[in-house]
Amino acid sequence: MLTLYWLLPLRWQNVMLLAASYFFYGYWDYRFLSLIAISTMVDYVAGQKIYQAAEESGPRAARRKKLWLIASMCTNLGLLGFFKYFNFFIGSLEDVLAGFNVDAKMLHLEIVLPVGISFYTFQTMSYTIDIYRGLMKPTRRLVEFALFVAFFPQLVAGPIERATALLPQILKKRRFDYRRFLDGVHLIFWGLFKKMFVADNLARVVDEVFTVGADPTGFAVICGVWAFAFQIYCDFSGYSDIARGCAKCMGIELRLNFNHPYVAVNPRDFWARWHMSLSTWLRDYLYIPLGGNRRGKVNTYRNLSITMLLGGLWHGAAWNFVLWGAYHGAVLIVHRLLQPVFQRMSFPLGRVLGAAWRFVRIFLMFQVVCLGWLFFRARDHSTSDMFGMMRDALCLRGPVDAALLLPLLTFAGPLLIIEIIQHVTARDDLHRVRSVPAWIKCLAYGVFFYLFAFYGASAQSFIYFQF
């Protein structure tokens, strides 16, 4: 199929990719293709109308321009809100009324959450918003726009692409590049290793700790949360690597979504490295329009809180995700509050002391992130269960069993070694492999293939498919 793709002219390449994208998504449940089609047609028309209104002058044209943007956003957010959050808000309202001794049985619908709806909704919204802001012109080529919305490598779990970056690549003639193709194969291989060997093996450790009714010791909770930190990172970044690799093989560049997030030294650094396509989307389309940091400290803290709360809710219709978002919002605010103190305390350090101090900051920041992961993972637990697990971990309730660290060292250890080497030698360039001698690459690929072929866990669905 890839050979046929490269033999076709551009127009038919795009038709082939669109058909493959719709087949890929419809194979799971063909009925949800209608949702992508609705978003595509509404935003395609809205983009044209917004641009036409922008070319005119006067208050009527300005109102028409805004009304088409509102129509686009209401359609996309309406579909997302109904399919993802309807039962959540109905159930929450019932709980509130029950607190006032009001027994209200409301309508609950058997709604199946469409895979990846949060990703492609944000992606297609960026198109109309950027046209409204005058950052791009709309395309009149419906097939190419539909492909931008439904491009299958990143359709169900990102990265969330901007129209200004992806659409020009779809419209432009693509030529086969052997070096880019090899880079794509490398990314696919690396993503499979992270998913099958690291994430899926650590999932069994995590499930034992977070099973409802289990009574893990405090040290087991710590190990379980550490394991989940690497599980979710390798699961999600592994998918992003596979998506980027597949796109590269077809001559299309997708954005980097993860940049060694666990070497972050502070909360702002973490969000500049973790799920970068979402964090920058929230920054550009929510945080900055709310006012960003332009209107004083109080408004800045409010904007951070709203952004992170909605970022948490984006992940799922459950209060633990809201709590996770609120936690990270609070962490960002505390970091901003303490920043002047840290700046006054800073002083020159030698090379060795500087490296040691950086390691301490990385380790502490990792623990801060892991505390948030406890809220994120404990979806099936009550709030009291989550805080009970946190208390047990902080107090180290029960015996300390060092053997619990063995799965972490076995499955996350190889990943850590490689990422440390990448971070130290490549200055955060994740895929600078061309300069490595061919015999080392062949040896590394052989070892990794052996590991995930013989020790890879049975395939599990990607965590972020549910978002």
C-alpha positions in Angstrom: 0.0 0.0 0.0 2.8 2.4 0.8 4.4 1.7 -2.6 1.1 2.5 -4.3 0.8 5.6 -2.2 4.1 6.9 -3.5 3.3 6.1 -7.1 0.1 8.2 -7.1 -0.1 11.9 -7.8 -0.8 14.3 -4.9 -4.6 14.5 -5.4 -5.0 10.7 -5.3 -2.5 10.3 -2.5 -4.9 12.5 -0.4 -7.9 10.6 -1.6 -6.2 7.3 -0.6 -5.2 8.7 2.9 -8.8 10.0 3.5 -10.3 6.7 2.6 -7.8 4.9 4.9 -8.5 7.4 7.7 -12.3 6.8 7.5 -11.8 3.1 7.3 -9.5 3.2 10.3 -12.0 5.1 12.4 -15.1 3.4 11.0 -13.7 -0.1 11.7 -14.2 0.5 15.4 -17.8 1.9 15.0 -18.9 3.2 11.6 -21.7 5.2 13.2 -19.3 7.7 14.7 -18.0 8.6 11.2 -21.1 10.9 11.1 -19.6 13.0 14.0 -16.4 13.6 12.1 -18.4 14.4 8.9 -20.5 16.9 10.8 -17.4 18.6 12.3 -15.7 18.6 8.9 -18.6 20.1 7.0 -19.5 22.7 9.6 -15.9 23.9 10.0 -15.3 23.8 6.2 -18.3 26.1 5.6 -17.6 28.3 8.7 -14.0 28.8 7.6 -15.1 30.1 4.2 -17.8 32.4 5.7 -15.5 33.8 8.4 -12.9 34.7 5.8 -15.5 36.3 3.5 -16.8 38.4 6.3 -13.2 39.4 7.3 -12.7 40.7 3.7 -15.7 43.0 4.1 -16.0 46.0 6.3 -18.6 47.3 8.7 -20.3 46.1 11.9 -22.6 43.7 10.1 -19.6 41.9 8.6 -17.9 41.8 12.0 -21.1 40.3 13.6 -21.4 37.7 10.8 -17.8 36.7 11.2 -18.3 36.2 15.0 -21.6 34.3 14.5 -19.9 31.8 12.2 -17.1 31.3 14.7 -19.7 30.7 17.4 -21.6 28.3 15.2 -18.4 26.3 14.7 -17.5 26.2 18.4 -21.0 25.4 19.5 -21.2 22.5 17.1 -17.9 21.0 18.1 -18.1 21.6 21.8 -21.8 20.6 21.7 -20.9 17.2 20.2 -18.0 16.8 22.6 -20.1 17.8 25.6 -23.0 15.5 24.8 -21.1 12.4 24.1 -18.4 12.8 26.8 -20.0 14.8 29.6 -23.8 14.4 29.5 -24.1 11.6 32.0 -21.3 13.0 34.2 -23.1 16.3 34.7 -26.5 14.6 35.2 -25.0 12.3 37.8 -23.2 15.2 39.6 -26.5 17.1 39.7 -28.3 14.2 41.2 -25.6 13.9 43.9 -25.9 17.6 44.7 -29.7 17.4 45.0 -29.3 14.2 47.2 -27.3 16.4 49.6 -30.5 18.4 50.1 -32.6 15.3 50.6 -34.1 15.7 47.1 -34.4 12.3 45.3 -34.2 13.3 41.7 -34.0 10.5 39.1 -32.9 12.1 35.9 -32.5 10.9 32.4 -29.3 8.8 31.9 -28.5 7.8 28.3 -26.5 4.7 27.2 -23.9 6.8 25.4 -20.7 5.2 24.0 -17.8 7.6 24.0 -16.3 8.0 20.5 -12.6 7.2 20.4 -10.4 10.3 20.1 -13.3 12.8 20.0 -11.4 15.2 22.3 -8.4 15.1 20.0 -10.0 15.8 16.7 -12.5 18.3 18.2 -9.6 20.5 19.4 -7.8 20.0 16.1 -10.6 21.1 13.9 -11.5 24.0 16.2 -8.0 25.4 15.7 -8.8 25.9 12.0 -11.8 28.2 12.4 -10.2 30.1 15.3 -7.0 30.7 13.3 -9.0 32.0 10.3 -10.9 34.3 12.6 -7.7 35.6 14.0 -6.3 36.2 10.5 -3.5 33.7 10.9 -4.5 31.6 7.8 -6.8 31.5 4.8 -9.4 28.7 4.4 -8.9 26.0 1.8 -11.6 25.4 -0.8 -10.4 21.8 -1.3 -12.9 19.7 0.8 -11.0 16.4 0.5 -7.8 17.9 1.8 -9.6 19.6 4.7 -11.4 16.4 5.5 -8.0 14.7 5.6 -6.6 17.3 8.0 -9.5 16.6 10.4 -9.3 12.8 10.1 -5.6 12.0 9.3 -5.4 8.5 10.7 -2.0 8.2 12.3 -2.9 10.9 14.9 -6.7 10.8 14.8 -7.5 8.9 18.0 -4.7 10.0 20.4 -2.8 12.9 18.9 -0.7 14.8 18.7 -3.2 17.6 18.3 -2.1 19.3 15.1 -2.7 22.9 14.1 -4.2 23.7 10.7 -1.4 26.2 10.1 1.1 23.3 10.3 -0.6 20.2 8.9 -2.9 21.6 6.2 -0.1 23.1 4.1 1.7 19.8 4.1 -1.4 18.0 2.9 -1.9 20.6 0.1 1.8 20.5 -1.0 3.3 17.9 -3.3 5.3 15.3 -1.3 8.4 13.5 -2.5 9.8 10.2 -1.1 12.8 10.9 1.1 14.8 7.8 2.1 16.3 9.4 5.2 12.9 10.6 6.4 11.5 7.1 5.8 14.2 5.6 8.0 13.5 8.1 10.7 9.9 7.1 10.5 10.7 3.4 10.9 12.9 4.3 13.9 10.1 6.2 15.5 7.6 3.3 14.9 10.1 0.8 16.4 10.8 3.0 19.4 7.1 3.6 20.0 6.4 -0.1 19.9 9.2 -0.8 22.4 7.8 1.8 24.8 4.3 0.5 24.5 4.8 -3.3 24.5 7.8 -3.7 26.7 7.6 -0.9 29.2 3.9 0.3 29.4 2.1 -3.0 29.1 4.4 -4.9 31.5 4.1 -2.1 34.1 0.3 -2.1 33.7 0.2 -5.4 35.6 2.1 -3.9 38.5 -0.2 -0.8 38.5 -3.4 -2.8 38.3 -2.4 -4.9 41.4 -2.0 -1.7 43.5 -5.0 0.2 42.2 -7.5 -2.7 42.1 -10.6 -1.7 44.1 -10.6 -3.5 47.4 -6.9 -4.0 47.5 -5.0 -2.9 50.6 -1.5 -2.1 49.5 1.2 -0.9 51.9 2.5 2.6 51.7 5.6 1.5 49.9 3.5 -0.5 47.4 1.5 2.6 46.7 4.7 4.5 46.0 6.0 1.8 43.7 2.5 1.6 42.0 2.4 5.3 41.3 6.0 5.3 40.0 5.1 2.4 37.8 2.0 4.3 36.5 4.1 7.4 35.8 6.2 5.3 33.4 3.3 3.3 32.1 1.3 6.4 31.0 4.3 8.1 29.7 5.4 5.2 27.5 1.8 4.3 26.5 1.0 7.8 25.4 4.4 8.9 24.0 4.7 5.5 22.4 1.5 6.1 20.4 2.8 9.6 19.5 6.1 8.1 18.2 4.2 5.5 16.1 1.9 8.2 14.7 4.9 10.5 13.9 6.7 7.6 12.3 3.8 6.5 10.1 3.3 10.1 9.0 7.0 10.5 8.2 6.9 7.4 6.0 4.2 9.2 4.0 6.1 12.5 3.8 4.2 14.4 6.5 5.7 15.8 9.7 3.7 15.7 12.9 4.8 17.8 15.9 6.8 16.5 18.8 4.4 15.7 21.7 6.8 14.7 24.5 10.3 16.0 25.2 11.7 14.0 28.2 9.0 15.3 30.7 10.6 13.5 33.7 13.7 15.6 33.5 11.7 18.7 34.2 13.0 20.8 37.1 9.8 22.8 37.8 6.1 22.7 37.0 6.3 25.1 34.0 9.2 23.0 32.6 7.1 19.9 33.0 4.2 21.3 31.0 6.6 22.5 28.3 7.6 18.9 27.9 4.4 16.8 28.6 1.7 16.4 26.0 3.0 19.6 24.3 0.3 19.7 21.6 -2.4 20.0 24.3 -0.6 22.3 26.7 0.2 24.8 23.9 -3.4 24.5 22.6 -4.7 25.4 26.0 -2.2 28.2 26.3 -3.0 29.7 22.9 -6.8 29.2 22.7 -7.8 29.4 26.4 -5.1 30.9 28.8 -4.1 33.8 26.6 -7.7 34.7 25.5 -8.6 34.7 29.2 -6.0 37.4 29.7 -2.9 35.2 30.4 -0.5 37.0 32.8 -1.2 40.5 31.5 -3.7 41.8 34.1 -2.0 41.3 37.4 -1.2 38.4 39.6 -4.7 37.6 40.9 -6.1 37.3 37.3 -3.0 35.3 36.3 -3.7 32.8 39.0 -7.4 32.7 38.1 -6.5 32.0 34.4 -4.1 29.3 35.4 -6.7 27.6 37.6 -9.4 27.7 34.9 -7.0 26.5 32.2 -5.8 23.5 34.3 -9.3 22.6 35.5 -10.6 22.5 32.0 -7.4 20.6 31.0 -8.2 18.0 33.6 -11.8 17.8 32.5 -10.7 17.3 28.9 -9.1 14.0 30.0 -12.4 12.5 31.1 -15.8 12.9 32.7 -14.8 12.1 36.2 -14.0 14.1 39.3 -10.6 12.6 39.7 -9.6 14.2 36.5 -10.9 17.6 37.7 -9.0 17.1 40.9 -5.9 16.3 38.9 -6.3 19.5 36.9 -6.9 21.5 40.0 -3.8 20.0 41.6 -1.6 21.0 38.7 -3.1 24.4 38.7 -2.3 24.9 42.3 1.3 23.6 41.8 1.8 26.1 39.0 0.5 28.9 41.2 2.7 27.9 44.1 5.7 27.8 41.8 4.9 31.3 40.6 4.5 32.6 44.1 7.9 31.1 45.2 9.8 32.0 42.1 11.1 35.4 43.6 12.3 33.5 46.6 14.2 30.9 44.5 15.8 33.7 42.5 17.1 35.4 45.6 18.5 32.1 46.9 20.3 31.2 43.7 24.1 31.4 43.7 26.8 30.1 41.4 27.6 26.4 41.7 30.5 24.4 40.3 30.0 21.8 37.7 29.6 18.9 40.1 27.4 20.7 42.6 25.3 22.1 39.8 24.7 18.7 38.4 23.9 17.3 41.8 21.4 20.2 42.5 19.8 19.7 39.1 19.3 15.9 39.9 17.7 16.9 43.2 15.3 19.2 41.5 14.4 16.6 38.9 13.8 14.0 41.6 11.6 16.3 43.6 9.6 17.4 40.6 9.1 13.8 39.6 7.5 13.2 43.1 5.2 16.2 42.6 4.1 14.8 39.3 3.6 11.4 40.7 1.3 12.7 43.4 -0.9 14.0 40.7 -0.8 10.7 38.9 -2.3 9.1 42.0 -5.4 11.2 41.5 -5.4 10.5 37.8 -5.1 6.7 38.1 -7.5 6.2 41.0 -10.6 6.6 38.8 -12.6 3.8 40.2 -11.8 4.8 43.8 -13.7 7.2 46.0 -12.1 10.5 47.1 -11.5 9.1 50.6 -9.7 6.1 49.0 -7.4 8.4 47.0 -6.5 10.5 50.1 -6.1 7.3 52.1 -3.6 5.9 49.6 -1.8 9.2 49.7 -1.6 9.1 53.5 -0.3 5.5 53.5 2.4 6.5 51.0 3.5 9.6 52.9 3.6 7.7 56.2 5.1 4.5 54.7 2.4 2.4 56.3 3.4 -1.3 56.5 6.6 -3.0 55.7 9.0 -1.9 53.0 9.5 -4.6 50.4 12.5 -3.7 48.1 11.5 -6.5 45.7 8.6 -4.2 44.5 11.2 -2.1 42.8 12.3 -5.0 40.6 9.6 -4.6 37.9 10.4 -0.9 37.7 14.1 -1.5 37.2 13.5 -4.3 34.7 11.0 -2.5 32.5 11.7 1.2 33.0 15.4 0.8 33.5 16.4 0.4 29.8 14.2 3.3 28.9 15.7 5.6 31.5 19.3 4.7 30.4 18.4 5.6 26.8 16.5 8.8 27.6 19.3 10.0 29.9 21.8 9.5 27.1 19.5 11.3 24.7 19.0 14.1 27.0 22.6 14.6 27.9 24.2 14.1 24.5 21.5 15.4 22.1 20.2 18.4 24.1 16.6 17.2 24.0 16.7 16.1 20.3 14.9 12.8 20.8 15.7 11.2 17.5 19.3 12.2 16.6 20.3 8.7 15.6 21.9 9.4 12.2 25.3 10.1 13.8 25.3 6.8 15.6 27.4 4.1 13.9 25.4 1.5 11.9 26.7 -1.4 14.0 25.5 0.2 17.2 22.0 0.9 15.7 21.7 -2.7 14.5 22.8 -4.1 17.9 20.3 -1.8 19.7 17.4 -2.7 17.3 18.2 -6.4 17.8 18.2 -6.1 21.6 14.9 -4.1 21.6 13.2 -6.5 19.1 14.2 -9.4 21.3 12.9 -7.6 24.4 9.4 -6.7 23.1 9.1 -9.9 21.1 9.8 -12.2 24.0 9.0 -10.1 27.0 6.4 -7.7 25.7 3.1 -8.1 27.5 -0.1 -9.0 25.6 -1.3 -5.9 23.7 -3.6 -3.6 25.6 -5.5 -0.6 24.2 -3.8 2.7 24.5 -4.8 4.6 27.7 -5.5 7.9 25.8 -8.0 6.2 23.4 -10.6 6.8 26.1 -10.0 10.6 25.9 
